[in-house]
């Protein structure tokens, strides 16, 4: 009787661990897909005419 109860608890615990691991993997995959989608939207920098300040100052002094 006790052995059956222990086996039932072991199987239940094992099932819960497997389900938890599966849910964790699904969440990680979902986060990775969301990050990939978000990064694909920003392929070009916001300001394409960007120049560092020291370059602009050097050009301004030469004029």
C-alpha positions in Angstrom: 0.0 0.0 0.0 2.7 2.5 1.0 4.8 1.5 -2.0 1.8 2.3 -4.3 1.4 5.6 -2.7 5.1 6.4 -3.0 5.1 5.4 -6.7 2.0 7.6 -7.3 3.8 10.6 -5.6 6.9 9.9 -7.6 5.1 9.7 -10.9 3.0 12.8 -10.1 6.2 14.8 -9.1 7.9 13.6 -12.3 5.0 14.7 -14.4 4.9 18.1 -12.8 8.6 18.6 -13.5 8.2 17.6 -17.1 5.3 20.0 -17.6 7.2 22.8 -15.9 10.3 22.2 -18.1 8.1 22.2 -21.2 6.4 25.5 -20.2 9.8 27.0 -19.4 11.1 26.0 -22.9 8.0 27.4 -24.6 8.4 30.7 -22.7 12.1 31.0 -23.6 11.4 30.2 -27.3 8.6 32.8 -27.3 10.9 35.5 -25.8 13.6 34.6 -28.4 11.1 35.0 -31.2 9.9 38.3 -29.9 13.4 39.6 -29.5 14.2 38.5 -33.1 11.1 40.2 -34.5 11.9 43.4 -32.6 15.5 43.5 -33.8 14.5 42.9 -37.4 12.4 46.0 -37.3 15.4 48.2 -36.5 17.7 47.3 -39.4 18.7 50.9 -40.2 19.9 53.4 -37.6 17.6 56.2 -36.7 19.9 59.0 -37.8 21.7 58.1 -41.1 23.5 61.5 -41.2 25.1 61.0 -37.9 28.6 62.4 -37.5 30.6 62.4 -34.3 31.0 65.8 -32.6 34.8 65.9 -33.0 34.4 65.4 -36.8 32.0 68.3 -37.0 34.2 70.6 -35.0 37.3 69.8 -37.1 35.3 70.6 -40.3 34.0 73.8 -38.7 37.5 75.0 -37.8 38.8 74.4 -41.3 36.3 76.7 -42.8 
